[in-house]
């Protein structure tokens, strides 16, 4: 009997010691409501100094205008039933990764863990099974994503499948092609499907004119940029009242014995106006190596009314005769650029970087002319899957040449090229982990060789002035996101 008592006593002491660190012993009746992003210019995901030994997830920091890096504060002001509580800010939210949607207007915190001030895990029953959250930048509001909805959000940091309209509403396109409007309320997100069943899109446009959604049915071909659809044979317009309309943008040319005809179309946005670019080539007597090609270019407005049908109106036309066999298929339209007095389509460069051309469309007299930007040799104006959107600010194309410490710029408003020199030698040698273009500066995420500290380097692309932020506590920065 005495032996049995000792065994039970010993077992009880073991159970007591094990339950001390059991997350279930730290269950909290809390719901996350807000994150303080006041003054945040960048959001940083940074490994804890002890993460190498404990495997602890990353901490979230913010960087302000002056380069100060401080820990983000999270507020918990409700219980599991939605009742108000005295705000608590002693709980940390530690996501595995962060996705930024449409320039940081919304952020998605993936696979979050909750921890107390000592770094111990906290169990929040309200979020069991789906620790994913949508953060609204403008007010720091937090919305929980239910398990049934989380696969409808794009898993990667992409502005090509998630967009915010002029009302601040978020639309997302899932991997299955379903477009949904995110309706966030009462601390939770609800997705209202916009596309009817059986109709999907690889990506979509948002128009401010009538709040319509425009998706491309691209004959199996992918869209090639943020505001451009190549080969949009068919498309679908989704109206605010829930209606939709399928339209055919152009008819492929037929077959002729005495000539080759080739047509290509591109759907793009010029500011708030959606336009359709059409390019038609006729090659006479294709059996001759040197022959005459006639290329006709045209741009039509795509007009949306509050109710169907969509109308296409002719606006710009241009024709050019080439004394060579030139197919339109070599013109890879990459982006539309809206300027004050004109708008531009870029083409060429994908397979022939030296043959980049700009199609400049004048708003005043409706004329069209082709311009070759000979002063911008590197990088090519049109190159890559998404060539321009990630390298443009205010109609200016940027390139950071770290070899010559030069910022190269091409201004599409004035069609001029310029350079800005910078000097980052005061930082010492460092390893670049990532480079992104900000609204006022280039942002480099790197590790300094001298002490192994993570650094955030800002290079003003107007003046070349360099500013450096050093991460505290030898933390390694794993992600750097710019906020609008």
C-alpha positions as CSV (number, residue, x, y, z in Angstrom):
1,X,0.0,0.0,0.0
2,X,2.8,2.4,0.9
3,X,4.6,1.5,-2.4
4,X,1.4,2.2,-4.4
5,X,1.1,5.6,-2.6
6,X,4.7,6.5,-3.5
7,X,4.1,5.6,-7.1
8,X,1.0,7.7,-7.3
9,X,2.7,10.6,-5.5
10,X,5.7,10.4,-7.9
11,X,3.3,10.2,-10.9
12,X,1.4,13.2,-9.7
13,X,4.5,15.2,-9.3
14,X,5.5,14.3,-12.9
15,X,2.1,15.3,-14.2
16,X,2.3,18.6,-12.3
17,X,5.7,19.4,-13.8
18,X,4.6,18.5,-17.3
19,X,1.4,20.6,-17.2
20,X,3.4,23.7,-16.2
21,X,4.5,24.3,-19.8
22,X,1.4,22.8,-21.4
23,X,-0.2,25.4,-23.7
24,X,-3.6,24.1,-22.6
25,X,-2.7,25.4,-19.1
26,X,-2.5,28.9,-20.7
27,X,-5.8,29.0,-22.4
28,X,-7.1,32.5,-22.8
29,X,-10.6,33.8,-23.5
30,X,-9.4,36.4,-26.0
31,X,-10.0,37.5,-29.6
32,X,-7.5,39.6,-31.6
33,X,-9.0,42.9,-32.8
34,X,-6.4,45.4,-33.9
35,X,-2.7,45.8,-34.7
36,X,-1.0,49.2,-34.1
37,X,0.6,50.2,-37.4
38,X,0.8,53.9,-36.6
39,X,3.7,55.5,-38.4
40,X,4.8,52.3,-40.1
41,X,6.6,52.7,-43.4
42,X,7.7,49.0,-43.6
43,X,6.6,45.8,-41.9
44,X,9.4,43.5,-41.0
45,X,9.3,39.8,-40.1
46,X,12.4,39.0,-38.0
47,X,13.7,35.9,-36.4
48,X,14.1,35.9,-32.7
49,X,17.7,35.8,-31.5
50,X,16.9,32.5,-29.8
51,X,15.2,31.0,-32.8
52,X,18.2,28.9,-33.8
53,X,18.1,27.0,-30.6
54,X,14.4,26.9,-29.8
55,X,12.8,27.0,-33.2
56,X,10.7,30.0,-32.1
57,X,8.8,31.7,-34.9
58,X,9.4,35.2,-36.2
59,X,8.5,38.5,-34.5
60,X,6.8,41.4,-36.3
61,X,8.4,44.8,-36.3
62,X,7.6,48.1,-38.0
63,X,10.1,50.7,-39.4
64,X,9.0,54.4,-39.3
65,X,10.0,57.3,-41.5
66,X,13.2,57.9,-39.4
67,X,14.4,54.3,-39.7
68,X,13.4,53.3,-36.1
69,X,12.5,49.7,-35.7
70,X,10.1,48.8,-33.0
71,X,8.0,45.8,-32.1
72,X,4.4,45.8,-33.3
73,X,1.8,46.0,-30.6
74,X,-1.3,43.7,-30.9
75,X,-4.5,44.5,-29.1
76,X,-7.0,42.0,-27.8
77,X,-10.3,43.7,-26.8
78,X,-13.0,40.9,-27.0
79,X,-13.6,37.5,-25.5
80,X,-14.7,34.4,-27.4
81,X,-18.3,35.5,-27.4
82,X,-17.5,39.0,-28.8
83,X,-18.0,40.8,-25.4
84,X,-15.8,43.8,-24.9
85,X,-12.9,43.5,-22.5
86,X,-10.3,45.9,-21.2
87,X,-7.7,46.1,-24.0
88,X,-4.7,43.8,-23.5
89,X,-1.4,44.3,-25.4
90,X,0.7,41.7,-23.6
91,X,0.1,39.0,-26.2
92,X,2.3,38.6,-29.3
93,X,1.1,37.4,-32.6
94,X,3.9,35.5,-34.5
95,X,3.1,34.6,-38.1
96,X,5.1,32.2,-40.2
97,X,4.8,34.4,-43.3
98,X,3.1,37.6,-44.4
99,X,1.5,38.3,-47.8
100,X,0.9,41.8,-49.0
101,X,-2.1,42.6,-51.2
102,X,-2.3,45.5,-53.6
103,X,0.6,47.6,-52.2
104,X,0.1,46.7,-48.6
105,X,-3.5,47.9,-48.3
106,X,-4.3,44.5,-46.9
107,X,-2.0,41.9,-45.4
108,X,-2.5,38.2,-44.7
109,X,-0.8,36.8,-41.6
110,X,-0.3,33.0,-42.3
111,X,-0.2,30.3,-39.6
112,X,-0.1,32.5,-36.5
113,X,1.0,31.5,-33.1
114,X,0.1,33.4,-29.9
115,X,2.7,33.9,-27.2
116,X,3.0,35.7,-23.8
117,X,5.7,38.1,-22.9
118,X,8.0,35.2,-21.9
119,X,7.6,33.6,-25.3
120,X,5.4,30.8,-24.1
121,X,2.6,29.6,-26.4
122,X,-1.0,30.7,-25.5
123,X,-4.0,28.7,-26.6
124,X,-6.9,30.7,-28.0
125,X,-9.9,28.4,-28.6
126,X,-11.7,30.9,-30.8
127,X,-9.1,30.3,-33.6
128,X,-8.6,26.6,-33.5
129,X,-8.0,25.1,-36.9
130,X,-7.5,28.4,-38.8
131,X,-4.8,30.7,-37.5
132,X,-4.9,33.0,-40.6
133,X,-5.8,36.7,-40.4
134,X,-6.5,39.5,-42.8
135,X,-5.1,42.9,-41.7
136,X,-6.5,46.2,-43.0
137,X,-3.8,48.7,-43.3
138,X,-5.7,52.0,-43.0
139,X,-6.9,51.2,-39.4
140,X,-5.1,48.1,-38.3
141,X,-8.4,46.1,-38.1
142,X,-8.0,42.4,-37.8
143,X,-10.4,39.8,-39.4
144,X,-10.2,36.1,-38.8
145,X,-10.3,33.9,-41.9
146,X,-12.5,30.8,-41.3
147,X,-11.1,27.4,-42.3
148,X,-13.6,27.0,-45.0
149,X,-12.5,30.3,-46.7
150,X,-8.7,30.2,-46.3
151,X,-8.0,28.3,-49.6
152,X,-9.8,31.1,-51.6
153,X,-7.0,33.6,-50.7
154,X,-4.0,33.8,-53.0
155,X,-1.1,32.0,-51.2
156,X,1.6,34.2,-52.6
157,X,2.5,37.8,-52.3
158,X,0.8,38.9,-55.5
159,X,-0.9,42.0,-56.8
160,X,-2.1,40.2,-59.9
161,X,-4.7,38.1,-58.1
162,X,-5.8,40.5,-55.3
163,X,-7.0,44.1,-55.9
164,X,-8.6,46.9,-53.9
165,X,-11.2,49.1,-55.6
166,X,-11.7,52.8,-55.1
167,X,-14.0,52.1,-52.1
168,X,-11.3,50.1,-50.3
169,X,-13.0,46.7,-50.9
170,X,-10.7,43.8,-51.5
171,X,-11.3,41.3,-54.3
172,X,-9.3,38.0,-54.6
173,X,-8.9,35.4,-57.3
174,X,-8.3,31.9,-56.0
175,X,-6.1,29.3,-57.7
176,X,-9.3,27.7,-59.1
177,X,-10.2,31.0,-60.9
178,X,-13.1,32.0,-58.5
179,X,-13.2,35.7,-57.9
180,X,-14.7,36.8,-54.6
181,X,-15.3,40.0,-52.8
182,X,-14.0,40.1,-49.2
183,X,-16.7,41.4,-46.8
184,X,-15.0,41.9,-43.4
185,X,-17.2,42.6,-40.4
186,X,-17.6,41.6,-36.8
187,X,-14.0,40.4,-36.6
188,X,-14.4,37.8,-39.4
189,X,-14.2,37.7,-43.1
190,X,-16.9,36.5,-45.5
191,X,-16.2,35.9,-49.2
192,X,-19.1,36.6,-51.6
193,X,-18.4,34.8,-54.9
194,X,-18.6,37.1,-57.8
195,X,-18.0,34.7,-60.7
196,X,-20.8,32.3,-61.5
197,X,-20.1,28.6,-61.2
198,X,-18.2,27.3,-64.1
199,X,-16.8,30.8,-65.0
200,X,-13.3,31.6,-63.8
201,X,-10.3,33.8,-64.6
202,X,-6.6,33.6,-64.1
203,X,-6.6,37.3,-63.1
204,X,-9.0,40.2,-63.5
205,X,-9.3,44.0,-63.8
206,X,-11.3,46.4,-61.6
207,X,-12.8,49.4,-63.2
208,X,-13.8,52.5,-61.3
209,X,-16.4,53.6,-63.8
210,X,-19.2,51.2,-62.7
211,X,-17.4,49.0,-60.2
212,X,-17.5,46.1,-62.8
213,X,-15.1,43.3,-62.7
214,X,-13.5,42.3,-66.0
215,X,-11.9,38.9,-66.4
216,X,-10.1,37.5,-69.3
217,X,-11.0,34.1,-70.9
218,X,-7.7,33.8,-72.6
219,X,-7.9,30.7,-74.7
220,X,-5.5,28.9,-72.3
221,X,-2.9,31.7,-72.5
222,X,-1.9,33.5,-69.3
223,X,-2.3,37.3,-68.9
224,X,1.1,38.9,-69.0
225,X,0.9,41.9,-66.7
226,X,-1.1,43.6,-64.0
227,X,-3.2,45.7,-66.3
228,X,-3.0,43.9,-69.6
229,X,-4.6,40.7,-71.1
230,X,-3.0,39.3,-74.2
231,X,-5.3,37.5,-76.7
232,X,-8.6,38.2,-74.9
233,X,-10.8,36.4,-77.4
234,X,-13.6,36.2,-74.9
235,X,-14.2,38.1,-71.6
236,X,-16.7,38.3,-68.9
237,X,-18.1,41.5,-67.3
238,X,-19.5,41.2,-63.8
239,X,-21.8,44.0,-62.7
240,X,-22.4,45.3,-59.2
241,X,-25.9,44.1,-59.1
242,X,-24.7,40.5,-59.5
243,X,-25.3,40.2,-63.3
244,X,-22.7,39.3,-65.8
245,X,-22.1,39.3,-69.5
246,X,-19.8,37.3,-71.8
247,X,-18.4,39.2,-74.7
248,X,-16.3,38.4,-77.7
249,X,-13.6,41.0,-78.3
250,X,-12.4,40.1,-81.8
251,X,-12.8,37.4,-84.4
252,X,-9.6,35.5,-85.6
253,X,-8.8,36.0,-89.3
254,X,-9.7,33.4,-91.9
255,X,-7.5,31.5,-94.3
256,X,-6.5,33.0,-97.6
257,X,-4.4,31.5,-100.5
258,X,-2.8,34.7,-101.6
259,X,-1.8,36.1,-98.3
260,X,-1.2,35.5,-94.6
261,X,-3.3,37.4,-92.0
262,X,-2.5,37.5,-88.4
263,X,-4.4,39.4,-85.6
264,X,-3.6,40.0,-82.0
265,X,-5.5,41.9,-79.4
266,X,-4.6,43.2,-75.9
267,X,-7.0,44.4,-73.2
268,X,-5.6,47.0,-71.0
269,X,-6.5,49.9,-68.6
270,X,-5.7,53.5,-69.3
271,X,-6.5,55.1,-66.0
272,X,-10.1,54.3,-65.3
273,X,-10.9,53.5,-68.9
274,X,-10.6,50.0,-70.3
275,X,-9.4,49.8,-73.9
276,X,-8.9,47.1,-76.5
277,X,-5.8,47.2,-78.6
278,X,-6.1,45.5,-82.0
279,X,-3.2,44.7,-84.3
280,X,-3.8,43.2,-87.8
281,X,-1.0,42.1,-90.2
282,X,-1.4,41.2,-93.8
283,X,1.6,39.6,-95.6
284,X,1.3,39.4,-99.3
285,X,2.6,36.4,-101.1
286,X,4.3,34.6,-98.1
287,X,6.3,32.3,-100.4
288,X,8.6,35.2,-101.1
289,X,11.3,35.8,-98.5
290,X,11.3,39.6,-98.8
291,X,7.7,40.8,-99.1
292,X,5.5,43.7,-98.0
293,X,3.7,43.6,-94.6
294,X,0.9,46.0,-93.8
295,X,0.3,46.4,-90.1
296,X,-2.8,48.2,-88.9
297,X,-3.2,49.2,-85.3
298,X,-6.3,50.3,-83.6
299,X,-7.6,51.1,-80.1
300,X,-11.2,51.0,-79.0
301,X,-12.8,52.1,-75.8
302,X,-14.6,49.4,-73.9
303,X,-17.7,51.2,-72.6
304,X,-19.6,49.8,-69.6
305,X,-23.1,51.0,-68.7
306,X,-24.9,50.1,-65.5
307,X,-26.6,47.3,-67.4
308,X,-25.5,45.2,-70.4
309,X,-24.5,45.3,-73.2
310,X,-20.9,46.3,-73.4
311,X,-20.0,48.5,-76.4
312,X,-16.7,48.9,-78.3
313,X,-16.0,52.2,-80.0
314,X,-13.2,53.0,-82.4
315,X,-10.9,55.7,-81.2
316,X,-7.3,55.4,-82.4
317,X,-6.0,54.0,-85.7
318,X,-2.5,53.7,-87.2
319,X,-1.1,51.9,-90.3
320,X,2.4,51.1,-91.3
321,X,3.9,49.3,-94.3
322,X,7.0,47.2,-93.7
323,X,9.2,46.1,-96.6
324,X,9.9,42.8,-94.8
325,X,8.1,39.7,-93.5
326,X,7.2,40.9,-90.1
327,X,4.5,39.0,-88.1
328,X,2.6,40.7,-85.4
329,X,3.2,37.6,-83.2
330,X,6.7,39.0,-82.4
331,X,5.1,42.0,-80.7
332,X,4.8,41.1,-77.0
333,X,2.6,43.8,-75.4
334,X,3.6,44.0,-71.8
335,X,1.9,47.0,-70.2
336,X,-0.2,50.1,-70.6
337,X,1.1,53.3,-69.0
338,X,-1.3,56.2,-68.5
339,X,0.3,59.7,-68.7
340,X,-1.3,63.1,-68.6
341,X,-1.2,63.9,-72.3
342,X,-0.8,60.4,-73.7
343,X,-0.9,56.7,-72.9
344,X,1.7,54.2,-74.0
345,X,1.8,50.5,-74.9
346,X,5.2,48.8,-74.8
347,X,6.1,45.9,-77.0
348,X,9.2,44.0,-78.1
349,X,12.1,43.0,-75.8
350,X,10.9,39.6,-74.7
351,X,12.9,37.7,-77.4
352,X,14.6,40.7,-79.0
353,X,15.7,43.1,-76.2
354,X,17.3,45.4,-78.6
355,X,14.0,46.0,-80.5
356,X,12.0,47.6,-77.7
357,X,9.4,50.0,-79.0
358,X,6.8,52.3,-77.4
359,X,3.4,52.9,-79.0
360,X,2.6,56.5,-77.9
361,X,-1.1,57.5,-78.2
362,X,-1.8,61.2,-78.0
363,X,-5.0,62.2,-76.2
364,X,-5.4,65.6,-77.9
365,X,-5.3,64.7,-81.6
366,X,-5.8,60.9,-81.4
367,X,-2.5,60.3,-83.2
368,X,-0.3,57.2,-82.7
369,X,3.5,57.1,-83.1
370,X,6.2,54.5,-82.4
371,X,9.1,55.6,-80.3
372,X,12.3,53.6,-79.6
373,X,13.9,54.4,-76.2
374,X,17.5,54.0,-77.3
375,X,18.9,55.6,-74.1
376,X,17.6,52.8,-71.9
377,X,19.8,49.8,-72.7
378,X,19.7,48.0,-69.4
379,X,17.4,46.6,-68.3
380,X,15.1,46.3,-71.3
381,X,11.9,48.3,-71.1
382,X,9.8,45.2,-71.8
383,X,11.2,42.0,-70.5
384,X,10.0,39.2,-68.1
385,X,6.6,37.9,-67.2
386,X,5.5,41.0,-65.3
387,X,8.0,43.5,-66.8
388,X,7.0,47.0,-65.7
389,X,4.5,47.1,-62.7
390,X,7.1,46.2,-60.1
391,X,9.6,48.7,-61.4
392,X,7.5,51.8,-62.0
393,X,6.5,54.7,-59.7
394,X,4.5,57.7,-61.1
395,X,5.0,56.7,-64.7
396,X,8.8,56.4,-64.3
397,X,10.6,53.2,-64.9
398,X,13.5,52.4,-62.5
399,X,16.5,50.1,-62.5
400,X,19.0,49.8,-59.7
401,X,22.5,49.1,-61.0
402,X,24.4,48.0,-57.9
403,X,27.6,47.5,-59.9
404,X,27.9,51.1,-61.0
405,X,25.9,52.4,-58.0
406,X,23.5,54.1,-60.4
407,X,19.7,54.4,-60.4
408,X,18.6,54.5,-64.1
409,X,15.2,56.1,-64.8
410,X,13.0,56.4,-67.9
411,X,10.2,59.0,-67.6
412,X,7.2,57.9,-69.8
413,X,5.6,61.3,-69.2
414,X,8.4,63.2,-71.0
415,X,10.0,60.2,-72.8
416,X,13.4,61.1,-71.3
417,X,16.2,59.1,-69.6
418,X,18.2,60.1,-66.6
419,X,20.5,58.7,-63.9
420,X,21.1,59.3,-60.2
421,X,24.3,58.2,-58.4
422,X,24.4,56.9,-54.8
423,X,27.1,56.0,-52.4
424,X,26.5,53.2,-49.8
425,X,30.2,52.6,-48.9
426,X,29.6,53.9,-45.3
427,X,27.6,50.7,-44.6
428,X,30.6,48.5,-45.4
429,X,30.2,45.2,-47.3
430,X,26.9,43.5,-47.0
431,X,25.0,40.6,-48.6
432,X,21.8,41.5,-50.4
433,X,18.8,39.4,-49.5
434,X,16.2,41.3,-51.4
435,X,15.6,44.6,-53.3
436,X,12.3,46.3,-53.8
437,X,11.2,49.6,-55.3
438,X,9.4,52.0,-52.9
439,X,7.5,55.1,-53.5
440,X,10.4,57.4,-52.6
441,X,13.4,55.0,-52.4
442,X,14.8,51.6,-53.3
443,X,14.8,49.3,-50.3
444,X,17.5,46.7,-49.8
445,X,17.2,44.0,-47.2
446,X,20.6,42.7,-46.4
447,X,23.1,41.3,-43.8
448,X,26.2,43.4,-42.9
449,X,29.4,41.4,-43.1
450,X,31.2,43.2,-40.2
451,X,28.8,42.1,-37.5
452,X,26.2,39.9,-39.1
453,X,23.4,42.3,-38.3
454,X,20.4,42.6,-40.6
455,X,20.1,46.0,-42.3
456,X,17.4,47.9,-44.2
457,X,19.0,50.3,-46.7
458,X,16.9,53.0,-48.3
459,X,18.3,54.8,-51.4
460,X,16.3,57.9,-52.3
461,X,15.8,57.5,-56.1
462,X,15.5,61.3,-56.6
463,X,18.6,62.4,-54.6
464,X,20.6,59.3,-54.1
465,X,20.7,59.9,-50.3
466,X,21.3,56.6,-48.4
467,X,19.7,55.8,-45.0
468,X,20.4,52.7,-43.0
469,X,18.3,50.9,-40.3
470,X,20.1,48.2,-38.2
471,X,18.0,45.4,-36.7
472,X,18.1,45.1,-32.9
473,X,19.5,42.1,-31.0
474,X,21.2,40.5,-34.0
475,X,17.9,39.6,-35.5
476,X,17.8,38.2,-39.0
477,X,15.1,39.9,-41.2
478,X,13.2,37.3,-43.2
479,X,10.6,39.4,-44.8
480,X,10.3,43.2,-45.6
481,X,7.0,44.6,-46.8
482,X,6.3,48.2,-47.8
483,X,3.1,49.8,-46.7
484,X,1.1,52.5,-48.5
